Amino acid sequence: MSEKTINVADAKKHFSELLGRVAYGKEQIIITKRGKPMARLVPAGESGRHLADASGWLKEDDPFFEMIDQIVNERSVQFPRILKEMDGE
């Protein structure tokens, strides 16, 4: 996973693009203020948790989980528009 450093002013200007790069490009972005690291943007899915981990609201064999897994798998093969724009396509 690649990591990039950006100052807070540029992060404000390009926040939407940064979110796309983190979410879809699997980058990590370190936001700095006056050269000091202040925050890190990382993909939300890095925790490795699954919706099925939320216990008590559905049975483990509920077809809902299979449908969600299918949707996630289908979306993982799509190439987000923000990354196409970054590659100059």
C-alpha positions in Angstrom: 0.0 0.0 0.0 1.5 3.3 -1.0 1.7 6.3 1.3 1.7 10.0 0.4 2.1 13.1 2.5 0.1 16.3 1.8 -0.2 19.5 3.7 -3.6 20.5 5.2 -4.2 23.4 2.7 -3.8 21.0 -0.3 -5.9 18.4 1.5 -8.8 20.8 1.9 -8.6 21.7 -1.9 -8.5 18.1 -3.0 -10.4 16.3 -0.3 -12.8 14.4 -2.6 -10.0 13.2 -4.8 -8.0 12.1 -1.7 -11.0 10.1 -0.5 -11.2 8.3 -3.8 -7.5 7.5 -3.8 -7.7 6.1 -0.3 -11.0 4.2 -0.8 -10.3 2.8 -4.2 -6.6 3.1 -4.8 -5.8 1.7 -1.4 -3.4 4.6 -0.6 -2.7 6.0 2.8 -2.5 9.8 3.0 -0.7 11.6 5.8 -1.9 15.2 6.4 0.7 17.6 7.7 0.5 21.0 9.2 3.7 23.0 9.1 5.6 19.9 8.3 4.3 17.9 11.3 2.0 14.8 10.7 -1.5 15.5 12.0 -3.7 12.8 10.6 -3.7 9.7 8.4 -6.4 8.8 5.9 -6.7 5.0 5.5 -9.3 2.8 3.7 -12.3 2.1 5.9 -12.3 -1.6 5.1 -8.9 -2.3 6.6 -10.4 -3.6 9.8 -11.2 -6.9 8.1 -14.5 -7.0 9.8 -17.5 -8.5 8.1 -21.1 -7.5 8.4 -21.8 -10.9 9.7 -19.7 -10.0 12.8 -22.7 -7.9 14.0 -24.2 -10.6 16.1 -27.8 -11.0 17.1 -29.8 -9.3 14.4 -29.7 -12.0 11.6 -29.0 -15.7 11.6 -25.6 -16.8 10.3 -27.1 -18.6 7.3 -29.4 -15.7 6.3 -29.2 -15.1 2.4 -28.7 -11.4 3.1 -25.0 -12.0 3.8 -24.5 -13.9 0.5 -26.1 -11.1 -1.4 -23.9 -8.5 0.3 -20.8 -10.6 -0.5 -21.8 -10.8 -4.1 -22.3 -7.1 -4.4 -19.0 -6.4 -2.8 -17.2 -8.8 -5.1 -18.9 -7.3 -8.2 -17.9 -3.8 -7.2 -14.3 -4.8 -6.5 -13.8 -5.5 -10.2 -15.0 -2.1 -11.3 -12.5 0.7 -11.8 -13.7 3.9 -10.1 -14.0 7.0 -12.3 -11.7 9.0 -10.0 -8.8 6.6 -10.6 -9.5 6.7 -14.4 -9.2 10.5 -14.2 -5.9 10.2 -12.3 -4.5 7.9 -14.9 -5.3 10.3 -17.6 -7.9 8.1 -19.3 
